[in-house]
Amino acid sequence: MCGIVGAIGLNNPLEYVQKGLKMLDYRGYDSAGIGFFSNGIDIIKDVGSVEHLMSITPQNIQTNLIIGHTRWATHGSPDIRNTHPHISFNKRICLVHNGVIDNYKEIKDFLFEKGYRFYGETDSEAVANLLEYYYLEKKDVKSAIKETMSLIIGSYAIVFFTNNDPNTLYLFKNSSPLVIGVGDGFNLVASDASPLVKYTNDFIELDDFSFAVINEKEAKVFDREGNPIQAKIINKDIELISHDLKGYPHYMLKEIEEISPVINRIVNNYYINNKYQFDPQLIKDLNESDHIIFIACGTSYHVSLVGGRYFENYGKSASRFIASEWAFHPTFPGQKPFVILISQSGETADLIHCLNIIKQQNLNNLIITNTGGSTLDRNSHYSLLLHAGIEVSVASTKAYVAQTTLLALLAASLKDDYSVIDDLKHCIEVVEDIQNNYKPIIQKTAGELKDHQNIFYLGRSYDYFLSLEASLKLKEISYIHSEAIPGGELKHGPIALIEDGLPVIVFITDPTTAASMRGNIEEVKSRGAKVYVISTRSLSQQGDTIIVNDYAPYLSSVAISTVAFYLAYYVALAKGLNVDKPRNLAKSVTVE
C-alpha cells in the first residue's frame, strides 16, 4: 500500500520519480504527489493517477532533490488535503509517509497545545509537524528524528527534507519497507527495489528503528539513538525484479504464464544432486517439533491450508490461523510448536505483529516469502525464498503456486521423500499443456460467466482448498460475489442459495472424493444451477467443461490453479475492468 520514491544528485530526478511511481502503482493508490527543492519547498499533488499528476507538472523543474508518493487512503478521504507530500505548519518540513501512526491523535493534541494547526486529516501530517516542532526546538535535524521516533507508535517509512537544505534527504522506518539505491554521484530511495534497478543494483535496506541521512555522495545510517551503523550494501538480482511486460497486455497474464518456470526454478534451487538443500537445522527443528502453526493472510492463508495437509501427511499435527485474528488472540498448540509464516511481500503488517509475539515466546519460526531483505525475511529465525520474481499484478498467481510448491518440497524433506520431485515435474507438463491448449475454452466459459452477480465454487479436500483461491481471484478482479463451499457442506445451508441459472464451478481431481462430488453436482443441477466441471482425464465424464491431464491429486493447487487464474482473468477482461489494479486493493498490505 502506498509508494515512495526519492532522489538526490540525479541528472533528471523528475524522470526517475515519474517512472518510479508508475512502477510502484501495483501497490495500490488513489492520489499522487511530488515535493522538491527550488528556492525552497515546492509541492505538486492531486487526486488520481500518476499520469494525471505528470500532466500538471512542469517538465523543466530545476532541482537537485525530489520526493514522490502514491497514497492509498487510510486516515482521511482521498482528496487534495490528505494527499502527500505534506508540508509542516511553519513550512520547514516536506514529508512523505507509508504506514499507520497509531497514536497520531495524541500527537495532534500535543501539537495543538503548542499552536499547531492541521490542513488535513492524516496521521502523516502529524509526523511532519512533530518533526518541525523538534527541529525548531533542537536546531538539529538528527535530534528531531530521534525525538520523533521516540514518540510515534506504529508502522512508518518516512522520507523528508527541510526548507533550508537542497542537498540532503532524511529517512527513517519501522515495520514498513524502505530501500536506498546507492549510485555514483547520486543516491535514491524507494519503497522497494523495483524503481531503482535501472539506475543501480546496489542497495541498503534499513532496519526497523534506524534512520539515514543521504546526499549525492554518501548514505549514512544511524540507530535510534543516533549512533552510526555500518550499512551493508547488497546486490539485487535485476532479472527477478524486472517490470518488463515482455509483450503481454497485462502483468497478470504474464505472471500466470511464468508459473511453469517458477515451479522449475524452485525445484532447482531446493533440490540439487539428488538431495534437498534445506538447512539441516531447520529440518531438525521441524522434525523435533510436536505441532506446526501456520499463520498467513489472504492467498497465503489458502496456501497454509494446503501446506498444513502436506505436513499432516508426514505425521505432523498442524493448525492454520489467519494472521489478523491470531495476532489478537494468539494460541500455541503443542508443547514444542514450530511456526511457519507465509507472505509474498515479506512486509505484511499483520504477520509482523504476529512475528513479534512469536519472538517474545522464543519459538522457532520460518518465513516463506518472495522478497529477500524484507522485514519478515530479516527478522525470522529461518527464511525460505520463493525465487518467483516480482509479482506486479495485485491478484497473486505465480506466488501462490510458488508457495505451495515450496511447502510440498519442505514437507517431503522431513522424511527424505523424493517422489514429490517427479510429481512436480509432471505438474509443469500439465501447466504448460493448459497454457498452450486450454485458453479458448476458458475464454468461452468466462464469456458465459461475466454478467452473473453470484458464482459458487465446489470442491473437496485439496480441490476445496483450490476452490477458495479460485473464488478469491474471481471476486478480487471481476467484482463478482463468489463463495467456495466444501461439497459436503452444501446440504448444511448453502444449498438454500441455489437457484435457476446460478453458475457453480466444480473441481473433481481426487479419486477419493470424485463420487461424492458427482452427487453434489446432481444436487445443484436439480435446483437449476448451471454447472461447469473441471476434472482430470481419469475422473472425467461426458459433458465436463474442462478436462486436464492426470497428475498427483495432492498437487491440485500447483497443477490446475492456472485454470482458475485464467478464468478470473478472462472474466475481468470481458467486463472491461482493470485486471492488474482492482479497486480498493493493494499488493503489499503494510497496515493492519
N, C-alpha and C positions, 0 to 999 in steps of 0.2 A: 504494500500500500504506500502511495506517495513515492516520489523520486527526487533525488538531489543530485545536482552536478555543480562543479565549481572549477575555476581555472585562474591561475596567476602566471604571468610571464609568457603566455602563448601568443603567437603572432595574430591569430584570428580567433579570439576567445568566444565571440558570438556564434561562429560556425560550430564550435565544439558544443556549446550549450544547446543550440538548436538540435543538432544531431543526437546529442546525449539524451536530451529529454524525450526525443522520439524513440530512442532505444529503450528507455525506461517506461514507456507508456503501457507496456504489458502488465505493469504492476497495478494499473487502475488509477484513474484520476478524473476530476470534474472541473479543475481550473489550473491555470499555469501562470508563472511569472518569472521575471529576472530582476536581479539587482546588480548594479555596477557602480564603479567609482569614476566620476567625470566632474572634476571640480566640486567634489562632494558626493553624497549618496543620491543616486537616481534609481527609480524602480519603474518597471512596466509590467502590468499584470491584468488578467481578465479571466472571466469565466469562459470555459470552452476548451477548444483543442490547442495543442502546441502550434499547429499550422495557423490558427487564427491569431495567436499571440505574435507569431513572427510577421504576420501581415500588418500588424500595427506597430511593429518595432523598426526604427530606422536601421538600415543595414550598414551605416557608416559610423557606428558608435566607436569612439576612440577611448579605449580603456585598457589598463593592464590587469584588471581584476574584475571577475564576474561570477555570480552565483545564479542558479536556476532551480526551479521547483515545480513539480506537478503535485497537486493536492487531491486527496480522496477525503471527503468531508467526514470528520468525526465530531469535533466541537464547533458548532455553528454551521449554518447553512452554506451551500456552495455559492457565495456571492463575493463581490469585489472586496468587501470589508475583511473577509476571512481568508482571502487568497494570499499566498506567500509570494514574495518576501514581505516580512513585517519590519517596519521602521519604528524604533522606540519613541517614546513620548517626546523626548527632547532632541530627537533626530541624531543621536550619537551612534546608534547600532542598526545595522541591516542584517536580518537573520532569516534563515530557512530551517525548518524542523520537521523530521519524521518521528512518529511515535505519539505517546499519550502521557501527559503530566497529570498524575493522579491528584496531587494537592494544589492544582492551579488556583482553585477558589481561595485557599488560604493565602497564596502568594498575591493574588489580586487584592485581597483585603489589606494585607500588609502594605502594598504599594499605594493603595488608595489613601491610606492614612498619611503617606509621605507626599501626597499631592499629585500622584499619577492618575491619568485618565486613560480609558481604553477605547480604541476606534472600533474594534470588532468583538467577537465572542470567543476567540480561540484561546486555547491554553498556550499556544506558541507565542502570542503577543505578550503574555505574562512573563515568559522567559526573556524575551527581548528587553522588556522594561526592567526586569530584575538584574540582568547583566549591566544595563546602563546605570542603574542605581549604584551598584557596587563599583563600576568603572569610575563614576564621578566621585564616589567616596574614597576609593583606594588610589585613584590616579594611575592605575596599572591594570592592563587587560588580563594578565595571567591571574592576578589576585581576584579579579571579578569572576573569572571562570571558576576558580577554586571555591569561592563563597557560594556561587550559584549552584555548583554541583553538590555542595554540602546540604543545600536546602531542598532542591527539587526531588520529587519521588515519582518514579515511573520509567517509561521507556523513551529514549531520545537519541536521535542522531542530529546534531546541530552544527551548522556552518554559519559563520558571520564575519563581518568586517566592520571597522569603525569609520567615523566620518573624517578622520584626520590622517589616515594611513592608506595610501593607494597601493601598498606593496605587501600586504600581509592578510592572509586568511587564517581564521581560528576555527577549530572544530573540536567537539567532544561528544562522547556517546555512552549509552548504556542500553543493552538489550535491543538495539536496532542497528542494522549494518551500516558501516561507513568505511570506504576504502580510499587510500591515497595512491595516485598513479605518479610514479617518480620519473621525471623526464630530464633531458639535457637542456638546462636553461629555463625550465618551466616545471610546475607541479600541478596536478589535477586532483579532484576529489569527486566521488560519486557514491551512490547507494550500493551499487555492485560494480563488478569489473567490466561489464559489457560496454559501457560508453568509452572506456579508457583504452581498449585494446588496439585501436587504430593509431594510438599515439605512443604507447609503451606497453610492455608486458612485465614490468617490474612494479610490484605493489607492496604497500604497507597496510595491513588490516589491523585496525585499532582494537585493543582490548576494552572491555567494559570499564567504565570509570577512569578512562585515560583521556587526555586531550592533546592536541597537536597545534603547533604554530608553523605555518608554511609560507615561504616566499618563493621567488622564482629560482633560487639557488639551493634551498635546503628544506627539509621537513624535520622538525624537532618534535619529539614525542615525550610526554610527561605523565607521571601517575597523578592520582587525585590530590596528592599533597604538593605537587609541583616539582617533584624530583625527576631528573632526566631518565628516560628509558632508552636503552639501545634498541632502536627499531629494527626488526627483522624484515628484510626485503625478500619477497617471494616471487617466483616466476609462475605465471599462469599459462595454461595450455590454450592458446588462442583459438585453435580449431574447435575446442569443446565449448567455447563461449561465443561463437560466431552468430550473428543475427542475419546472415545472408539467407534470403528466401530461396535461392538457387532455382529460380524459375517457377516455384509454386505460387498459387494465388493467395494462399493463407498459411500461416505458421502451423495451424492445427493439422492441416492435411500433410504438410511436410513432416511434422513430428510423428503422425501416425505411420508414415511410410519410412520412418527411421527406426521402427520397433525391431525389425529383424536384425539389423546391425548392432543395435543396443544389446539385445539378448546375447549375441555372439561376443560382443566386447566384454560383457560381464563374465561370461564363461571363461574367456581367455585371460581375464585378469585374476580370477579366483581359482582357476584350475590349470595348473602348469605341470608338465612332465608327469601326468597321471596322478597328481596329488593336489588336494585342496591347499590353498595358500592363505588360509586364515591364521591369525595369531594363535599359536598353540595355547597361550594362557587364556585367551578368550574362550576357546573350545573347552578347556579345563574348567573354567568358571561356569560356563553354561551347563556342562555335564554334572558339576557338583551342586548346582542349584536345585532346589526342590519345587520351584514354581517360576514360570516365565510370565512377567507382567508386560503386556503390550500397551503403549499409550500413543495415541495419534489423533488426527483431526481429518474430517472430510474424506477425500480419496485415500489418504494414507491410513485412515481408520478401516476402510474397506479392505485394504491390503492386510492390516493386522488380523482381520477375521480369517483370511486365508492362511497367513503365517502361523497363527495360533494353532490351526488344524495341522499344519505341517509338523510342528513340534510335538503335538499330541500323538501324531502317528509314530513318533520315535520315543514314546514313553514319557514325555514331559507333560506335566499339567500346566495349563496356561489360562490366563484371563486377558480380556481385551477391554480397554477403557477409552472413552472419549476424553481427550486432554482437558477441555474446558470444564468438564464435570469432575474429573478426578482431582484437578488442582484444588478444588474447594472441599472435597471430601475424600482425601487420599486413603486408600486401603492397601495393605501389604500381605496378600495371601501367602501362606507357607512360612516355614522357619528360616529359609535361606533363599529369598527370591532374587531373581535377576531381571532387570528392567530393560526392555527394548523400546526405544522411541523412534518414530518414523516421521521424517519431514523432508519434503522435496527441497525447500529453500534453506533449511537449517537455521531459519530466523523466526519460526512460528512462535508468537508471543506466548500462547497457551502452553506450549511444550517447554519453553524456557522457564516459565513459572513452575511447571512440574519438575524439571531437572533440578531446580534449586531445592525443592522439597526432598527429592531423591538423594541429593548430595548431603543434606542435613542428616539423613538416615544412614549415610555411609554405605549405600547399596551399590553393588556392581551394576554398571549400566552401559548400554551401547546405543549410539545414534546411527541410523541408516539415513543418509542424506545424499543429495546430488551436488552439494555445494561445499567443497573444501574451503577451510578457513572461516566458515560461518560460525556464529555464536555457539550453536549446539555442537558442531564439529570440534571446536577448540576446547569446550568445557566438559565434554563427556569422557567417561573412563576409556571406552573404546569407540572407534568410529569406522564405519564401512562406507565407502563412496560408491555411487551408482555408475559413474563414468558414462552418463547418458547424454552429456552435452546440455547446453542451456535449453530450457523449455520456455518459449516465449508466449504461446497461447495460454490464456488463463485456464482453460479446461485442460487438466492434466491427462496425458495419454501415455507417451513413452515412459514417463517416470513411474506411472502405475505399474506397467509391465516390468520395468527395471526393478522396482522394489519387490515385486512378487517373485521374480527370478532369483534375486539375491537371497531372499528368505528360503526358497526351495534348496539352494546350494548350502546355506548355512545350517539348516535343519539336518540335511543329509550328512553333513560333515561330522555331526555328533557321533554317528555310527559308522563313519567311513563307507557310506553307501554311495557308490559311483553310478548307479543306474540312472540317476537323475540327469547325468550329462547327456546320455543318448536321448533321453526323453526331451530334453530342452533343444537339442539339435534337430529332433524331429519337429518340434514346435516351430522352429524357424522355417522349415519347409511348408508347414500349414499356413503360417502367417504370409509368406511370400505368395502362396497359391491364392489366398484371399485377395491380396493386393493386386495380383495380376488378372484375376478372372471373375471376381465377385462384385466389383463396384457397380456394374449396370443393374443387377437385380436389387442391390441395396438402394441405389438411387430411385428405382421404381417404387420400392417399398416406402421410402421417405416421402415420395410424392403423394402416396395414399395417406400418410400419417400427418402431414403438415397442418391440416386445417382442424385437427381434433384438439379439444381442450384438456382431455384426460387420457392417459395411457397407463396400462398396468404391465409390469414385468413379472414373470413367474419362473421359479427355479427351485431346486432342492440341493442341499449340501453345497458343493463348490459352485454349482450353477446359480444358487441363491446369492452367494457372495458376489458373483459376477453381475447378477441382476441388480444388486444395489448400486454398483458402479455405473452400469448402463443407464439406470434410471437417473442417477445424479447428472451424468453427462447430458442427457436429453433436457432435463429441466434447466441446467446451467446455461445452455447456449440457444435453446429454442423457446424457452419460457413456457413450455407446455407442462402442466401439472402431471407428475408421474410418480408412481409408487412401485416399489419392489416388494413382493409378497412371497414367503415360502409356500410352495404348493400345498402343503398340508394345513396351512393356516387359513386357506380360503373359506372353509366352512365355519370357521370360528369368528366370522364377522365380515371380512372384506367382500364376500360374495354378494352381500346386500347391495353393493355398488355396481354390480354388473348389469348392463342394460344393452338394448339393441344398438349394434354398431360400435360398441366400445372396443378399441384395439387392445388386445392382450398379446404381448410378445413372450414366447416361452422358449427357454433353453433346455434342451434334452441331450446331454453328452455323457451321462453317467449310467452305466448299465444297472447299477443297484437301485436307482430311483426312476428309471425310464418308464416302467409300467405304471407306477403311481402318477407320474406326470401326465401320461396319456389319459388317465382317469380324470385328472384335473382339467385337461383340455375339454373333455366331454361335458364336465360340469359347467364351464363358462360358455361353451358353444350352445348348450341347451337353453341358456338365458340370453342369447342373442349376441354374444361377443364375436368380434372379428378376430380370429386367431392367426398369428404369424409364428411359425415354429422354426427355430434354428437348431439343427440336430447334426450329429455326426453320422457318417455314412452307415455304420453297422447298426445304428439305432433308428435310422430314418424310416419314414413311412410315406406312401404316396400322398402328395398334397403339401408336404413340408415346404416352407418358403425358401430356406437356405440350408443346404446340406454340405458340410465341410468334411475334409478327410479326417480319419480317426487319429487320435493322439491319446496320451495318458490322461485320464479324466481329471486327476488332481491338478493338472496344469491348465484348466479352462481359462483362468484369468491371464495366462500367458498366451495361449494359442488362439483364442477366438474373441478376446476383448476387442481386437481390431474390427470385428463386425459391428460391435456396439458403438465404437468410436465413429466409424464411417457413417452409421445410421444417424447418430446425433448431428454429425457434421452436415450431412446432406439435407436433413430436415431443416436445420437453421438456414442453410444456403437457399433452400426452396422458399423460405419465408422472407428472404431478403435481409437477414439480420447480420450484425457484426459478429462474425464467428469467433475471432480471436479475442475480442474485448467485450464480453457480455456485460450488460448493465449491472451496476451495483456491486460487482465482484472485483477482487484484486488477486493478483498472482501470489504475492507474498503477504500473508496476514500477520502483520507485525504489531497489531494491537489486540488486546483481549476482548 
